[in-house]
Amino acid sequence: MSPSARAVTVGVDVGTTSVKALAVDEDGTVIARSRVAHSVVAPEPDILRHDAKRAWRAGPRKAFEQVTEQVAADGDHRLAGVAVASMVPSLTAVSRQGVPVLPGLLYGDREGRLSAAVDGDALLLPGTMPDAEGFLRWASATAPTARGYWPCQAVATYALSGLPAIDTGVTAALGTLHPQGRWNTELLDSMGVSSSQMPTVVPMGQAAGTLPGSDAVITGGTIDALCDQIVAGATEPGDVLVIFGATLIVWAVCEEWVVAPGLISYPHTTPDRFLIGGPSNAGALFVDWARRLLRDVPRPGPQRERLSPRLGEPGRVPVWLPYVRGERTPFEDHTLRSNLYGLDIGTGAEALERAAYEASGFVIRRMLDRSGVKAARIVASGGGSRVTAWMAAVADATNLPVDAVAVPEGAALGAAYFARLAAGLETSLSDSVRWSGVGRRIEPDPAWVGAAEERYRKFSELGTGA
């Protein structure tokens, strides 16, 4: 390693279908990247799980090793820190060695639903998720002798460092398990769980410790959507950050605190800015499922990208309600189901593909209509932002330009920035915006906007959840 080697940090994002890792320098330039695929177990609408040993432990280790090997090979950079990000909430049980012994439960899995006899809402803050308490009840009953009950972030940080650490962002999503800045020991006791079996909690952006045999720091594992947000560049009123991952996450930026039925409101990390929106099931879990049914449509990749982003006739596209797993925002109704409307004997695979993509755009538009926010543009992040046909359909469905970020692995990029904070290389979270950049812009097509407007009216009429 050169004496003048520049510091890099690594962000590791454990997503629904893969682990992404980036090594990033102080300017936000990606020095190395890795992707390790894994599968999600979703055989029924009410089941969403990982093989936690593979996705939460082996995958992060492999992705981290791959990027750090690339960094070491160039000799011009040194590793200063690492941070893990993932979805919330999640949970598994682990052995004495920190190895998962149960499946990893993900948001929306049926084991997270509390029975009517359990008062799970008493301590919940607005926007928190009730699944975590149900997950712990299931895990502690299924594996009562486990060493610990850890979310994905703790499993992955332990795999890298031997420290089962999460940050205060993750605890904010744990609802009744961690209210008022501490573990709810009374609730844990009622399940036969000790607070020593729960992860270590550290403040967001601070070091939990160092990697073995190194002075490189590791943070508490954090929230993927927050990491994405801090580097997306969606900071001005009217910006709408949309994360096109397995889950579709929508955040409209406002100048003042806005509340609307069914939507979630949060402070922005940028001063004097606020967010309103929430997660939806109309992301890649739905879109990929729909595309698997359409064998005649070219799959995303170089071949598909060479074709026009808009195939077929604007007026001959059906309306597809995307509720294959129910819907989250704004309905929070796991019983809703998907339907197709407007098919005719001439409907082909191209029109069905377009309908699946438009469904995401209609969900975004519905949230914007409910919020009352005057939107100016969509800032698209996540793996789906690479798919031009999807982004074009969203642009037409919302009649807004879509700016796809330059680095679609936004959660891993933001995690790398959190690692810089923990390593003392940054002092301000808001400075993370300097890492943002637009890779390309997709404008609405007027010929498709009018036809999509008619379909949105039908979508709203059919998909109210009433």
N, C-alpha and C positions, 0 to 999 in steps of 0.2 A: 504494500500500500504506500502510495506517495505521501510524504510529509505534509503536502498541501491538499490532501484529499478532502473533497467537499462532503458535508454531511447530507445524507439522504435518510428519509424515513419510509417505512413500509406500512401501507394500509391493507388489511385483509378483510374482505367482505364475504361473509357466509350467507349466500342467497338461497332462494328456494330450489334452484336447479343447478347451481354451481358455486364454487368458491373462486372469487377474483382477488388477485393481489397485485398491487402496484408499488414500485419503489420510485420515490418522487424527490426531486431536489428542491432547493429553496425557492426557485422561480415557478414551481408547479409543473416542471417538465418531467414527463414520465421517462425514467431511465430503464426500467425493466417491468415486465408484466407477465402474469401467469393466469391460467384459468383451468380449474380442475372440476370436471362435471360430476354430478351425482343425481340421483333420482329422487322424486318426491312420491310418497305413497298416498294416493287419493282415489281409492277404488269406489268410494261412496261419497255423496255430497257432504256428509258430516265427519269425514275422516281426512286429516291433513297431517302427515308425519314424515319424518326422516329416519333413515338408518343413522342414528346419532353417532355411532362409532365411526362410520365412514364420512358422513357429511360434516360433523362438528369437530371431529378429532383428527382423523387421517387426512382429510381434504385440506384443512388449514395448514397442517404441517407440510404437506407436499407443496402447496402453493407458495408458502413462505420460503421453503428451501429453494425452490426454483428461482424466485426473484433474487434472493440473497446470493445465490451462486452466480447469477449474472452480474450483480453489483461487484462481488469480489473479483470476478474475472477481468473487469476493466481497470481495476487498480486506482481509479481516480476518485472513488467515492468511499465513504465509510458509513456504516449503519449507526444511526443515532437513536432510533426508537422504532417501536411498532405499536399499532393499535388494531384491535379487532372490532368489526361492526357486524351486526346482524339484526334480524327482524325481532319484534316484540309482539306479544310475549311468547316464550317457548320454555320447555322444561324437559329434563330427563333425570334419571337416578344414576349415580356413578359408584363404582367400586372404590376400594382403598387406593388403587392406582389412578383414580380419576377417569377410568374408562366407562363409558355409558353401558348400562346393563338393561336399559329399557329403550323403546323407540323414543325419538325426540318429538314431542308434541308441538305443533305450531298453531298460531292464532286461528280460531274457528273450529278446531277439532272438538268433537262432541264431549270429550272428557273435561273440557273447560266449562261446561254449562253446570251451574249450581242448581241443586234441587230447590223446590219451593220451600223446603224446610230449613234451608240455609239462608240466613240473611246476608247476602253478599253485597248489598248496595249501601250499607250504612256508612262506610268510610270512603266510598269512591268519590274522587274528584272528577269534574267534567273532563271528558276526553280520555279517561283511563279505561283500561280494558279489564273486564271481570274474569277473563279466562284463567289467569295465573293461579288464583286460589283453587279453582277446580282441578287444574293440572297437578298442583301439589297434593291435593286430597287423593287423586288417583295414584300418583307416583309413590306416595308414602304408604298407601294401602297395598300396592302391588309389590313394592320392594322395601319392606319395613326395616331391613337391616342395612340399607345402603349407607355408604360413607356420607353422601351428600345428595342434595336435590338442586341441580344447577341449570340455569338457562344456557342456551347455545353459547353466548358470549363467555361465560365462565368456563365451559368445557374447552373452548378454543384457546383462551388465554392460558389455561392450565397446560394444554398440550404444547404450547410454545415456551412457557416459562416456569411451570410448576406452581403458578399462582392462580387460584380460581376467583378472579376479580371481575367485578362489574362496576360501572360508574353510576352516578346519581341520576343520569338520564334514564337508564334502564329501570332503576327502582321506581321512578315516577310512573312507569307503566305497569307496575305490579299491584296496583290497587290496594286491597285490604292487607296484603302481605307486608307492605312496607310503608305505612302512613307516617307522616310527621317525622321523616328522617330517621326512622329506626325500624328494625324488624318487629312485627307484631307478635311478641312472645306468647301472649294469651291465646291468639289464634293458632300459632304453631303448636303450642302445648296440646290444644284440643285435637290435633292430628297426630300427636306422638312424635313431633319433630322438634329438634333443638336448633337454636339459632346458629350453633356451631356447624350444622349441616348445610347451612345456606352460604352463598358466596360472600367473599370479602367485598365491601363497598368502599369506593374511593371517589372523591370529587371529580366531576367531569374535567377532562383536560389535564389531570395530574397523574404523576407516575404512581403505579402500584408496586413497582420494584424494577429489577433489571433481569435481562436474559442470563441464563447460567453461563458463567465464564466470560461475561462481557459487561461493559458499562452502558450498553444500549438499554434504554428504558422501555417498559411496557405499561400501557395505561390499563385502566379498567375497561372491559369490553363495553361498547356503546351502541347506540341505535343507528341503523343503516339510513333511515330516511332523514335524520338530522344531519348526518355526515354529507349526504347528497345535497341537502339544502344549503349548507355553508359554502359550497364551491360552485353552485349552479349559476350564480349571477342574477337570480330573480330577486331583486331588491327594491324595485321601483313600484309605486302604486299602479295597478293594472297588469303587472307581470303575473303570470300564472305558471307556477312550477308544477310540471306533471312528470312523475317518475314512472316510466313504462317498464316495470319489473313484473314478476309473477302477480303481484298485486298492483293495481293502478292507484297511485297516490296523488291527490290534487291539492295544491295550496295556492290560493289567490292572495296576492299581497295588497294590504290596505294601509291607509294612513291613520285609521282609527280603529278601535275595537268594534268588531261587527259580530252580532249573534244572529243566527238563523236556525229555524227548526231543522233538526236532523244533522246539522253540520257541526264541526268541531272548530273552536277558535283557540289560537295560541299566540303568544308573543313571537315575533320574528327575532332572529339573532342580530339583525341590523337595528340600531336604535330608532325609535319612533316609527317602527313598522310592525304590522300585525298580519296574521295568517288566518284564513278560514277555508275549510274544505274537509278532507278526510280520505280514508282508504275505500276502495271499491274492488269487488271481485271481477271487474271487467278488464283485467290486465292480461298478462301472457298466459296465465293458467287457462283462461277462457279462450283467448285467441289461438294458442297452440292446440288446444283441444279441437277447436273448430277447424283449424287447418289440417289436422290429422284425418278429418273426414273428407277432405277435398283432395284426393290423390291426383287429380288432373291439373292442379295449380302448381307452377314451379315453386319450390321451397325458397325461403329467404336465403340469399347468397348471391354470388356474382351473376348467375344466370338471370335471377329475378330482377336484380338491380339494373340490368341492361334493358329490360322492358320498360314500357311506359308505367309510371306509378299509378295511372288510372286506366284500367282496362274495362271494356264493355260500354254500355249505354247509361248515361246519368239517370234516366228515368226508369230503368228496369233493374232496380236493386231492392230486395226485400228488407224488412225491418227485423233485426235479430235482438231479442232481449237476452242479455248476457248472464242470466242468473243460474248457471249450472251448479253453483254452490250457494245459492241464496244471494243476498246482497248485504253489504255493510252500510256505508254512508249512501243515502240518508235514512235508509229504512231499518237497518239492523234486524233483518228478517231472514233467518236461515232456511225458511220453508219456501221462499220464492223459487221458481224454476224457469228455465229458458224456454223460449218459443220463437218460431219464425212466422212472420206474417207477410203476405203479398207475393207468395210463390206462384209462378205459372209454368206451363209446360215447356216454355222456352228458357226458363231460368237455368243458368249454367254455373260452373264452379267459380268463374271470375266474379260473378255477381254475389255469390255467397261469401267469397273471401272479402269483398268490399263491405258487405253487410256486417261481418264480424269486426272489421276495423272501425267502421262507422259507429258501432255500438259503444266503443270506448269514447269516441268524440261526443256522442250524445250524453253519456254519463258525465263527462266534464262540463258540457253545456248546462245540464240540469243543475249541477252544483253552483255554477256561476249565476244562473237565473235565480236560484234560491238565495244566494248571498247578496244579490243586488250589486255586486262589484262590477264596475265598468272595465272590462278586460281589454288590454291592448295587444298582448302577444302571449303565446305559450312558449315556455322554456322547457324543452323535452330532454330528459335524462334517462338513464337506464338502458338495458340492452335493446329494448324495443325501439329506441330512438334511431337505431341504425337502419330500420326497415322503412324505406322511402314510401312504399305504398300505404303503410299504416299511418305515417305522419301526414301524407297527403289527404287521407280520409279524415283525419282529425282536423286538419286545416279547413277542409270543406264543411265538415259537420258543425264547426264552431264559427266559421267565417273569420278566423284569426290566423295570422302568420305563425308558423312553428319554427322556432330557433332551436335546432338540435345542438346540444353542447359538444365541445370539441373532444372531451374525454367522457365517453358514455358510462364508464365504471365509476360513477359519481360517489357511491358509498365508500369504495376503497380509496378514492382520492381524498375525500373528506376525512377519513380515518387517518390517512397519512398526515394531514394537517394537525389533527388532534395529537398525534405522536410528536410533532414538532413542538406543540405547546408543552407537552409533558417533559420534553427534553430541554426546555428553556430556550429554544431557538425562536420562539414567537411569544409575544406578550398580549396579543389581542385576537379574540375570536373573529371579530369583524374584518380583520385584515385578510381573512381567507378568501374574500371576494377577488383578490388579485389573481387567484388561480383559475378563475372562471374564464370561459371563452366560448364563442359560438363557432361550431364547425360548419354549418350550412343553414340556410333558411328555405323553408317550403311555404310558398304563398298559396292561398285559396284559389281555386279555379272557378270563375263565375259560372261556367256552364254546369258545374257540379254543385255549387252552393245552393242554387235555387231548388234543385231536386232534393238535396239533403234537407233543406228547410221543410219540405212537405213530409219527409220521413221522420224528422224530429217531432213534428206535431203528432204523428201517429205513435211514435215511441213514447211520448209524454202521456198520451191518452191510454196506451196499453200498459205502461210500466210504472204506474203510480204507487204500486204496493198497497193500494187501498183495498 
